[in-house]
């Protein structure tokens, strides 16, 4: 099987995080991670243009096989939600422009995949990724948006290698409830 590259993006209109993983023989390694800092731009449309050009340059440089992107969560502020959706949509449009498949993951699923806790902090996610990918402490970036983007890529790597990944589970209890017949049939006879 040939090497694969996964581009993970944590969308944002102030700071957008990204991470790239290379998968060789079913083993992930860090290629790059960083942020697209949009704080200096006041115009929302200029921010979208910067997202488009930077994501396009990442795709053209690293040639990812897929884009794994965090799905927007529901916020109380409708304007923030719309802006975040536009940022996500812009990154997705670039992937579509380059014929790259897209997969979305909810923030809860990403945190659950990395830490086993859907309510984990950004710091906990970053620390687990550092350990899994054996990233030296000095290479960790201070912006946790970068590791959030990397976390989406790593979540997709885990899902690619998980035969039951197409079924969304919220917890072990949820998994058992949705697979009761399969669990019963595989239980040892008494």
Secondary structure, DSSP 8 states (H G I E B T S, - for coil): ---EEEEEEE--SSEEEEEEEEEETTEEEEEEEEEEE-TT---HHHHHHHHHHHHHHHHHHH--SEEEEE-----S-HHHHHHHHHHHHHHHHHHHHTT-EEEEE-HHHHHHHHHS-TT--HHHHHHHHHHHTT--GGGS-S-HHHHHHHHHHHHHHHHHT-TTTTS--SSHHHHHHHTHHHHHHHS---
